[in-house]
Amino acid sequence: MQASPDNLSLYFLPVFPVFFVAVWILASLVISFVSGWHTLAKRFRAQSEPYGEVRSAGPFFYTVHMRFSVHYSSVIRMVAATNALYISVSLPFRFAHPQLCIPWEEIQMRRIRFLWLPYMVLTLGEQEHIPMRISQRMARKLGILERIPD
């Protein structure tokens, strides 16, 4: 007995959305582990909202590079508050990426040039040492440039 194309589409229609969601979740989980987000979430999962003087950037038009060249393009929103740097991912990509709240004393900052463009490298966590490279434009909007000692 040979399967007809009509019978295949009957099976494909209900299975494809389940397969797509499973692959999406698996990819999100792998990206979280590889980029270092999962490691940071163990200690820095946000428990409160930003307070004090607040400046934000993203998610659109900014790319954030993390460990092992994992980059998040137009999906990360960063909020620089008085107490900490809050980092979150847009809703469709949030699985395995809880919001982070990293105190300023747990962040080391330095300027670099990658190719010909100026960037900031934020090393997140005194124990974790997860690198995050952001554009100087994003750092300026967040007020991070003013936090670097000369």
N, C-alpha and C positions, 0 to 999 in steps of 0.2 A: 504494500500500500504506500502510495506516494503522497506527501503533504502538498497541498495546493497553496498558492500564495495567499489566498483568502484565509485559510486556517492559521498561517503563520502570523498574519496581522492581528488576529484575534488574541494570540498569546503575547505578541509584542507590545500592544497598547497598554495592558495593565502592568507588565513587567518593567517596561522602560522607565517610568517615573521612580519606581522603587530602586532600580539599579542606579539611576542618575543621583538620587539623594544619597545612596550608600557611598558612591564614589566621591561625591562632594564632601561628605562627613569624613571619609578616610583621608582625602587630600588635606582638609583643614587640620586634622589631627597630626598628620606628618609634618606639615608646615609649622605648626606650633612647636613641635619637638625640635625640628632642625633649626629654626630661627632663634630658639632660646626663650620664646614666650612662655612655654610650659614651665621652664626652670624659674623664671621671674615670678610667675603666678603662685608658686609655692610660698613665697615670702611676701610678695607685694600685691596681692589681690586687693582691690579697692574696697574699703569698708565704709567710706564716707564720700561725700560730695566735695568738690573743690571749694575753698573759702579764702577770704582775703582778696587781695588784688588778683584778678584772673585775666589771663590773655590766652586766646585759643588760635589754633591753626589747623586747617584740614577739615574734612578729609580730601576734598577735591583739589587737584592741581599740585599735590605734593607727593613725592616718593620717599619712602623711608626704607633704608637698607639695614638689614640686621645680619646676624651671624651666618656664615657660609653662603654669602651672596643672596640670601633670601630677601626679596624686596616686595614691599607692599605699596602698590601704586594707587593713589586716590581712594584708599580705604581706611587709613589711620587718622584719627583726630587726636591732637595733643592739646592739653590744657595746662598751662603753667600757672600754678596758684602760689600763694605765699608759702604754704607748707610743703608742697610736693609737685612733681610732674605727673599728671594723669594721662594715661594713654588708653585709647579704646579703638575697637575695630567696628566698621559698619555692620549693621545687622545681618546681611546675608553671609558674612564671613566670620561671624562671632563664635561659632562652635569651636571649642578648645582654645578660645582667646578671650578670657574674662578681662574686664577692665582692670588696669594696673594703677597703683598709686605708689610712686617711688619718691621717697623723701630726698630733698636736695643733697643732704649729706651722704647719700648712697650713690651719687652720680659724679663721675669725673668727666671733665669737658676739655676738649682741645680742638684747635683749628687744624685743618689739613687741606691740601690741594689734591684732588683726584683728577687726573688728566690736567686740564687747565682751569677747572671750576673749583671755587672755594666751598668747603663743607665744614660741618661740625661733627665730631665724633663724640657721642655720649657713651661712656662706659657705665652700664647700669648694674648696680649691686656690688657692694664691696667684696662679697664672697663669690658672686656669680660671674662677674666680668663679661657681661653680654654687650657687645658693641652695637651701637645704633648710629648710623650715619644719616644726617639730615642736611638739607641745603642751608646755606647761610641766610637765604631769604626767609625760610621757615624759622630759623633760630632768631632772626631779628624780630619777626612778628610775635614770637613767644617771649621775647625779652631775655633770651638766654645769653646773648652776647654781652649784656650788662653784668652777668653773673661770673664771667671769666676774669680771674685775677690777671693783671697785666704783667 
